[in-house]
């Protein structure tokens, strides 16, 4: 079983190598390096050095679009949506929101370039992290209950081309179908490019069946010829769910689909924003459920239980991190 962690916030190779040594010493054989818009612009050669250092320690390297366009997971800001306001998603009520649109041609070209740069770092796997349409609760935005995204010019044009009718202002079943198809089309285009450049693809879907938060039918993704790793992140505390049934349900779902479609299965363990009491034991239980459930790969988000992100870090971060490591199998 593959064992890993996400790694972020450190761009000094000398410091990062000490952390990578720690990970290897504790049996972690994989690492995810976040690759934000800032990293792409200012730290590309440094990131290549971090990837190379991971490979020197026999670690499989994942690279993800951390906060890119604000349509992937992560605590990173997006310069793209500031420089390209017309590429942002538009609510059905007409207002623009702070997230890029998957159908916008400028954003697609931007992500194609990001993809090329990510693989050129030396990535083994490009990790498409929680692709989602605009979620107001993630941005502290208040929008009308009936409002939905996206109804920008690119979406209206594509909708009319596909259905032969104007895109309605209300969220119909056809609109929901179109939105999911648009997300799948975006992922297929980028995953095909990753494969062409010689790397593999992982997609991490948010748990649940909300079209805003990803895909309602995970089978449509599992069927992709370009997918290698199917992942999800059942973060029980973040979703205010009971730990054991929640983690078990999504472990079973991912493992089952991965087995059916000859993919690797991957489960992410929550290592951030945990309660002050009982966090280590919660992490230990969640990790064991994923391991015993047959996941091919288990990761924690993130390294040292997100010690360096004060807004979401857990008070007892050392105990939480060690609980995760201790619950992993030795081999």
N, C-alpha and C positions, 0 to 999 in steps of 0.2 A: 504494500500500500504506500502511495506517495504521501509525504508529510511536508507541509509548508506553511509559510506565513507571507503576508504582504509586508512590503518595506517601503518607507517613504520618509520625506523630511530631511534626509541626510544626503548631501551632495559632495561631501568630502570623501574621496576614495579611501584615504588612510583610515578615517573613522569607520566608514562602511565595512572595510575589510575585517575590522575587529568584530563587528556585529555578525558578519557572515561566518566568521570562524566560530562564534558562539552558537549560531544556528546549526552549523555542521556538527559541532561537538555534541549537541543534544539530539542528533539524528534527523534533522530536517534536510531533505534532499531536493527541495524545490523552494523557489522564492518568486514572489510577484513584485516587480519594480513598477511603481506608478510612473506614468509618463504624461504629464500635464501639458497644456499649451505653453506654459512658462518653461518647462523642461525642454520641449521641442525647440523653442526659440533660443534659449540661452545656455542649455546644459547638454546638448546632444552628444558631444564628445565625452563629457563626463559620464553620462548615462551609459554610453558604450563601454567605458572603463568598468562601471559597476556590473554590467552584464558579463563582461569578460572575467571579472573577479569571481562572480558566482559560478561560472563554468569551470574555473580553475579548482573550485571546491566540489565539482561534480554535481552541481545543483541544476535542475531543470528550471529554465527561466521563462516566466510569464511577464508580459508587458501589457498595461491597460491604459485606456484613454481617460485618465483621472479627471473627471469634471468637464471634459471637452464639450463645448457647446451647451453645457448644463443639461445634457440629456443622458449622461452616464453618471454612475455613482462617484462620490468622492468630495472631499473638502478642499477643492481647488476652484479658483475663480476662472471665468472665461473671458478672455480678451476678444474672442471672435464675436460674441454677441454685442459687445460695445462698439466694435468697428463696423459691424454689419447689421444695423437695426432692421433692415428690410428682410433679413434672413430669419428673423425670429418668428416663432409661432404666433398665430393670431387667434384670439378667442372668438367664439361664434358671435359675441356681442361687438366685435370689431377691434378691441384693444390688443396691442402687442404685449407679449409676456417674455420674461427673461430666460428663454430657452430657444435654441435653434430648431428649425423644422427639418425633419428627415427627408422631406421632398424638395427642399430648397436646393437648386443646382449649385449655388455658391458654397453652401455647407457641405454638400456631397463632395465637391472637389477638394475642399479643405480637409475632410476626413480621409479622402484617398491619399493626399499628401502626408497626413499624419500616419496613415497605415504603412506607406512606403518607408517613412523614417523609423517607425517602430520596428519593423522587420530588420531594417539595416543596422539597428543597434546590436543585432545578434540574437534576437528573441527566438526561443523555441516555439512559444505559443503566444498568440495575441488574444488577450482576455477581454471580451466585450462585456463590460461590467454594468449590469442593471440597466440596459437600454429602456428608456421610458419616455412617454409624452409628458408634457408639463403637468406637474402635480403641485397644486397651490400650497398644500400643507408643508412641502419641502422648501418653500421660498417665503414663508410668512406673508403670502399674498391672499387678499380677500377678493373672491370673485363670486358672481351670482351663482346660485345653486344649479341653475340650468345651463350655465356656460360650459363649453367644451372646446378642445383644440383638436385639430388645427383647421382653420378656415382661411388660410392665407391664399395669395394668388396662385402659388405653385400647387397647393392642394386642390383648389377649385378647378384649375385647368386639368390636372391629372384625373380628378374625379369625373369631370365631364368627358374626357377622352375614353375612360374605361366604361362608364355607364350610359353615356349618351344623353345625359340630363344634367341640369345645374345642381350643384351641391346645395342641399337644403340648409336652412338656418337652425333647424332642430336636429337633435342627435337621433337618427333613425338606425335601424338594424344595418342598413346599407352603409351608413357612415361608419359605424363600428367595424364592419367588415373591411371597409376601405382603409381605416386607420391601422388595423392589424396587418393587412397586406402591405401597406406602405413601410411599416417597420421591418417586416420580413424581407421586402425587396431591398431595403437599405442594408440590412445585415448580409444578405446573399451577395450583394455587389462587393462589399468590403471583405467578406470572407473569401470570395473567389480571388481577390487581389492578394490576400495573404498566402493562399495556396500557391498562386503563380510564382510568388517570391520565395517559396520553399519552407514556409512555417506552417504551424497548425493553428486551429481556431478553438477557443473555448467561449461559450456564452453562459453568463450567469443571469438567470431569470429571477426576478423578485418573487417570493412566495405569494400565492394568491392567484385569483383568476380575474384580475382587473385589467381591462384593456388599456387604461391609462398607465398602468405600471408594467406593461410588457405585453404578454400574449395570453389569451384565455385558453388556447389549445396548444399545449407544449409539443404535441406530436408533430405539428407542422414544422417546428424547428428541428426536432430530432430526425426527421426525414431528410434533412438537407445533406447533400453530397459533400458539402464543404465543412461540416461540423465534425470535430474530433472529441471535444469534452463538453458534456452537459452538466451545468452547475446550478446550484441555488444556495441562498443564504437565509436559512430560517432563524433569523435573529429574534428570539422569543421576547426579549425585553423591549426591543425597538418596536415590535408589532403588538405589544401588550397581550401576548398569548401565553398559555400554559406550556411550560418548557417541553415536557416529555412527549405529549401527543403531537405537538407542533413539529418538533425536530424529527420525530419518527415518521410522521406523515410525509414530509418532504424528502426525507432520505429514501423512503420506500418508492416515492414517485420517480425520483431521479434515477435510482438504481434500476428500477424496472424498465424505464424507457431506454436507458443506456444499454441494458442487456438486450433489449428487443432490437435496437438499431445498431448494435456493435459499436458503441461509443464508450468512452471513459466517463465514469460518474464522479462528481465532486461536490463536497459539502463544506460550507464555510461556517465557522464557529464564531459567535459574537464575543469580541474581546474589548468592547467599549460600551460606555453608557449603561453600565450594569449597576444594580442596587448596591448600597453601601455594605449590606450584610448578606452573606451567603454567596457572593459572586464566585469565589473559587469552586465551591461545590457545584454550582450551576454549570460552570464551564466544564468541569470534569464529567458530569452526567451527560451533557450535550455531546461532548467528544466521543464518549463511549457508545452512545446511541448511533452516531454516524459510523464509527468503526464496526460495531457489531451488526449494523444494517448492511454492510457489504460495500460501502463507498470505496471506489478505487483511489480516491485522493481526498485528503482532509486538510484544510487550511484554516488558520485563524486570521481574522481581521481585528487588529493588526499586531505587528511586532511589539513585544513588551507590553501587550494589552493597551496599545495606543497611549503609552505614557507621555509622548511628546505633544499630543493634541489636548490641550487643557480643557477645551469646551466639551469633549466627549470622553476624556480619559477616566479610568476607573481608579478610585482611591487606592485600593490594595492591588496595584498593577503587578507587582512582582509575584504575589500569590496567585493571581489570575493566570498570568503567563506560565508559571510553573505547573499549575493545575492542568492546563492544556497539554504541555509537554509530557507530563507524567501519565496522562490518560492515553497517549498514543502507544501503539504496540512497539516493541523493541526492534522488530524486523519488518 
